[in-house]
Amino acid sequence: NKGHIKALRNWLGEEFAHIPIHSVVVFLPRTKFKSHAHFTQAYVVYPKQLKQVLGQHETKSIGKQNNV
């Protein structure tokens, strides 16, 4: 996941370097965690928890703005 974040930062470029990127890993309900390790650099959740995790962070569009 760290590699994905690095690639995304490189793709976005310096213009968006100030934007925080939050790592979220979602497992299907039938998946069992083999480790009970505490994840400190990523949210590791099941689908039913995803909305709550996303709601914890303010989001803004970084795409082209429409002046309608």
NORTA-V448824 format. One record per residue. RES is the residue in three letters. PHI is phi in whole degrees, 0 to 359 (999 if undefined). OMEGA is omega in degrees with one decimal (none if undefined). D_CENTER is the distance of its C-alpha to the mean C-alpha in Angstrom with 1 decimal. Layout:
RES_PHI_OMEGA_D_CENTER ; RES_PHI_OMEGA_D_CENTER
//
This chain:
ASN_999_178.6_9.6 ; LYS_299_178.2_11.0 ; GLY_294_177.8_12.9 ; HIS_294_179.3_10.3 ; ILE_295_178.4_8.8 ; LYS_298_178.5_12.5 ; ALA_296_178.6_13.4 ; LEU_295_178.0_11.1 ; ARG_298_178.1_12.6 ; ASN_298_-179.0_16.0 ; TRP_293_-179.9_15.7 ; LEU_290_178.6_14.9 ; GLY_84_-175.7_17.7 ; GLU_297_-178.0_19.1 ; GLU_302_-177.2_19.1 ; PHE_247_-177.6_15.4 ; ALA_298_-177.8_15.3 ; HIS_280_-176.2_15.3 ; ILE_278_178.6_12.0 ; PRO_288_176.1_9.4 ; ILE_243_-178.6_6.1 ; HIS_254_-179.5_3.9 ; SER_275_178.4_3.6 ; VAL_230_177.3_4.1 ; VAL_245_-177.6_7.5 ; VAL_246_178.0_9.9 ; PHE_254_175.5_13.6 ; LEU_294_-176.7_16.5 ; PRO_303_-178.7_18.9 ; ARG_282_179.7_21.6 ; THR_281_176.6_19.6 ; LYS_247_175.7_21.0 ; PHE_290_178.2_19.3 ; LYS_274_-178.4_21.9 ; SER_232_175.7_21.0 ; HIS_257_-179.9_20.7 ; ALA_296_177.2_19.1 ; HIS_276_179.9_17.0 ; PHE_271_-176.4_13.5 ; THR_256_-177.3_13.1 ; GLN_250_179.6_10.3 ; ALA_205_169.8_7.8 ; TYR_273_177.2_7.7 ; VAL_243_-170.1_10.0 ; VAL_221_169.6_11.3 ; TYR_262_-176.5_13.6 ; PRO_309_-177.7_13.4 ; LYS_294_179.4_15.5 ; GLN_265_-172.9_13.2 ; LEU_298_-178.9_10.1 ; LYS_301_179.2_11.8 ; GLN_296_-179.9_12.6 ; VAL_296_-179.8_9.2 ; LEU_296_179.4_8.1 ; GLY_291_-179.6_11.6 ; GLN_283_-174.9_11.4 ; HIS_236_175.8_9.9 ; GLU_290_179.1_12.2 ; THR_239_176.0_11.2 ; LYS_226_178.2_13.8 ; SER_287_176.2_14.6 ; ILE_251_180.0_15.1 ; GLY_277_179.0_17.2 ; LYS_297_179.7_21.0 ; GLN_271_175.3_22.4 ; ASN_265_178.7_25.2 ; ASN_262_-177.9_28.2 ; VAL_256_none_29.6
//
